[in-house]
Amino acid sequence: MRTSLVSVDVLAVRRSGGDVQFASYRRRTEPFEGRYALPGVLLLEGERLEAAGRRALATKTGLSTSTIGQLVLFDEPSRDPRGATLSATLWAVADDDSPLVEWRRIGDPGQLAFDHAEIVSFCQPMVAGLLWNDVPFTRALMGERFTVGDALSVTAALTGDLPDRGNLNKKLAAVPGLRHAGFGPGRGRPSQWEWPPEV
């Protein structure tokens, strides 16, 4: 009996204004040649998942990341027409951009190769759970300084619901290392948050 292969697929996200996007790339080989997919590679013997995830980003999209972590394992036997392949799905926050990438809204993945649209939809609540709870993810996604309006928009983009401003401010105040940075200029003087350099 043939054993299953293990692929490592990466849900690499970035903040674009108040929205959250993920990276897809156009496949150059069969199966699904010409279709867009999440960047992924087969796990090599002795290779760690994180190393494979970084390799997938570099070789398929040209992206790099300083923050990456595990999400979930997909084990549907028929998910790959070439044979049984497990998918270890990782999250990453993209540090840069690349002409090889098509960025898509995380809430609207569209048509993707394999079961990647289902992977994005299944993992979206997990990524939402990282926001404000996982400091490296939150800092990488939100940047060094952001407004409460940014926080509201990004939270809504990931959860599908606009949070209560007062409750969100309390949540922000509880994030380790994150601090209130006063109020910005302009109409309404939006509340701002930042990470101190030493964190």
C-alpha positions as MATLAB code, in Angstrom:
seq = 'MRTSLVSVDVLAVRRSGGDVQFASYRRRTEPFEGRYALPGVLLLEGERLEAAGRRALATKTGLSTSTIGQLVLFDEPSRDPRGATLSATLWAVADDDSPLVEWRRIGDPGQLAFDHAEIVSFCQPMVAGLLWNDVPFTRALMGERFTVGDALSVTAALTGDLPDRGNLNKKLAAVPGLRHAGFGPGRGRPSQWEWPPEV';
ca = [
       0.000    0.000    0.000;
       1.322    3.434   -0.991;
       1.921    5.807    1.894;
       0.755    9.422    1.793;
       3.107   12.225    0.867;
       3.182   15.406    2.950;
       2.843   18.821    1.331;
       3.446   22.053    3.180;
       1.077   24.828    2.064;
       1.386   28.396    3.306;
      -1.382   30.891    3.969;
       0.757   34.028    3.723;
      -1.134   37.180    4.659;
      -0.589   40.919    4.664;
      -2.553   43.990    5.699;
      -3.670   46.200    2.842;
      -5.304   49.258    4.341;
      -8.133   47.895    6.428;
      -8.263   44.584    4.579;
      -6.352   41.310    4.954;
      -5.072   39.603    1.817;
      -3.370   36.273    1.176;
      -0.800   35.283   -1.438;
      -1.603   32.993   -4.349;
       0.506   32.143   -7.383;
      -0.171   30.711  -10.836;
       0.894   27.066  -11.125;
       3.333   26.311  -13.920;
       2.963   22.495  -13.898;
       0.212   19.904  -13.833;
      -2.038   19.201  -12.113;
      -4.000   22.457  -12.361;
      -1.448   24.174  -14.586;
      -2.413   27.830  -14.992;
      -4.661   27.819  -11.898;
      -3.892   29.861   -8.820;
      -2.921   28.082   -5.609;
      -1.367   28.603   -2.207;
       2.426   28.328   -2.291;
       3.353   24.788   -1.329;
       6.067   22.151   -1.636;
       6.488   18.491   -0.767;
       8.258   17.962    2.558;
      11.780   16.650    2.031;
      13.272   13.887    4.147;
      14.596   15.381    7.362;
      13.121   18.810    6.625;
      11.209   20.738    9.292;
       7.805   22.212    8.462;
       8.952   25.797    8.974;
      11.905   25.326    6.618;
       9.602   23.809    4.000;
       7.168   26.704    4.404;
       9.909   29.262    3.858;
      11.103   27.280    0.828;
       7.566   27.248   -0.587;
       7.277   31.018   -0.240;
      10.695   31.674   -1.760;
      10.462   29.286   -4.716;
       6.802   29.724   -5.653;
       6.171   33.386   -4.878;
       9.480   35.111   -4.183;
       8.143   36.219   -0.789;
       9.989   36.117    2.515;
       8.713   36.148    6.071;
      10.115   36.679    9.553;
       7.031   35.184   11.220;
       5.580   31.774   10.457;
       3.694   29.094   12.385;
       1.533   25.986   12.105;
      -2.233   25.995   11.612;
      -3.743   22.586   10.823;
      -3.338   19.300    8.917;
      -5.697   18.394    6.059;
      -5.986   14.663    5.413;
      -8.676   14.214    2.743;
      -7.263   11.288    0.671;
      -8.539   12.610   -2.664;
      -7.388   16.229   -2.236;
      -4.571   15.731   -4.791;
      -5.265   13.948   -8.111;
      -1.704   12.545   -8.083;
      -2.434   10.467   -4.992;
      -2.954   10.687   -1.254;
      -1.189   13.779    0.078;
      -1.512   15.289    3.533;
      -1.348   19.083    3.711;
       0.362   20.683    6.679;
      -0.887   24.261    6.438;
       1.187   27.065    7.923;
       0.484   30.750    8.432;
       2.964   33.483    7.584;
       2.981   37.261    7.386;
       4.653   38.433    4.182;
       7.559   40.838    4.687;
       7.626   42.002    1.072;
       5.857   41.811   -2.289;
       6.586   40.008   -5.539;
       5.348   40.182   -9.143;
       4.709   36.428   -8.916;
       1.927   36.956   -6.369;
      -1.755   37.589   -6.872;
      -3.116   38.976   -3.610;
      -6.691   37.985   -2.749;
      -9.038   39.005    0.051;
      -8.964   36.348    2.736;
     -12.762   36.472    2.945;
     -13.142   35.818   -0.777;
     -10.551   33.281   -2.002;
     -12.280   32.586   -5.312;
     -11.342   29.552   -7.406;
      -8.071   27.914   -6.376;
      -6.341   24.651   -7.314;
      -6.663   21.517   -5.184;
      -8.703   22.192   -2.027;
      -6.934   25.487   -1.366;
     -10.083   27.637   -1.336;
     -11.480   25.356    1.374;
      -8.167   25.569    3.242;
      -8.309   29.379    3.223;
     -11.927   29.432    4.436;
     -11.268   26.823    7.136;
      -8.137   28.593    8.379;
      -9.559   32.136    8.369;
     -11.069   31.817   11.886;
      -7.751   30.385   13.112;
      -5.880   33.366   11.695;
      -8.482   35.637   13.322;
      -7.724   33.889   16.608;
      -4.041   34.792   16.288;
      -4.820   38.507   16.020;
      -4.342   40.245   19.412;
      -3.417   36.862   21.007;
      -0.169   35.957   19.227;
       2.251   38.868   19.595;
       4.651   38.033   16.712;
       1.731   37.542   14.304;
      -0.077   40.680   15.471;
       3.014   42.887   15.324;
       4.004   41.613   11.870;
       0.497   42.082   10.453;
      -0.363   45.428   12.014;
       3.038   47.094   11.790;
       4.832   49.173   14.396;
       2.090   51.807   14.727;
      -1.597   51.739   13.829;
      -4.870   53.442   14.683;
      -7.856   51.925   16.421;
      -9.647   52.334   13.091;
      -7.036   50.052   11.489;
      -7.571   47.565   14.302;
     -11.337   47.636   13.815;
     -11.061   47.112   10.046;
      -8.544   44.265   10.236;
     -10.519   42.505   12.959;
     -13.668   42.788   10.847;
     -11.823   41.524    7.753;
     -10.741   38.381    9.616;
     -13.866   37.693   11.688;
     -16.568   39.003    9.370;
     -18.014   41.167   12.148;
     -17.209   44.745   13.158;
     -16.163   44.635   16.828;
     -17.299   47.055   19.507;
     -14.753   49.878   19.723;
     -14.708   49.941   23.539;
     -14.212   46.183   23.841;
     -11.485   46.248   21.217;
      -9.631   49.029   23.046;
      -9.678   46.862   26.177;
      -8.319   43.939   24.175;
      -5.554   46.116   22.709;
      -4.605   47.320   26.188;
      -4.157   43.685   27.240;
      -1.771   42.747   24.397;
       1.712   42.267   25.913;
       4.081   45.037   24.842;
       1.484   47.056   22.931;
       0.937   50.557   24.288;
      -1.387   53.479   23.670;
       0.422   56.169   21.677;
      -1.974   59.063   22.121;
      -4.237   60.534   19.487;
      -3.483   61.295   15.866;
      -4.015   64.572   14.045;
      -7.036   65.462   11.990;
     -10.747   65.056   12.351;
     -11.773   62.827   15.211;
      -8.144   62.516   16.415;
      -7.994   58.699   16.136;
      -6.531   56.711   18.991;
      -3.135   55.223   18.095;
      -1.234   52.166   19.295;
       2.420   51.223   18.948;
       5.069   48.701   19.915;
       8.053   50.045   21.846;
      11.378   49.375   20.074;
      12.649   46.972   22.723;
       9.708   44.534   22.471;
];
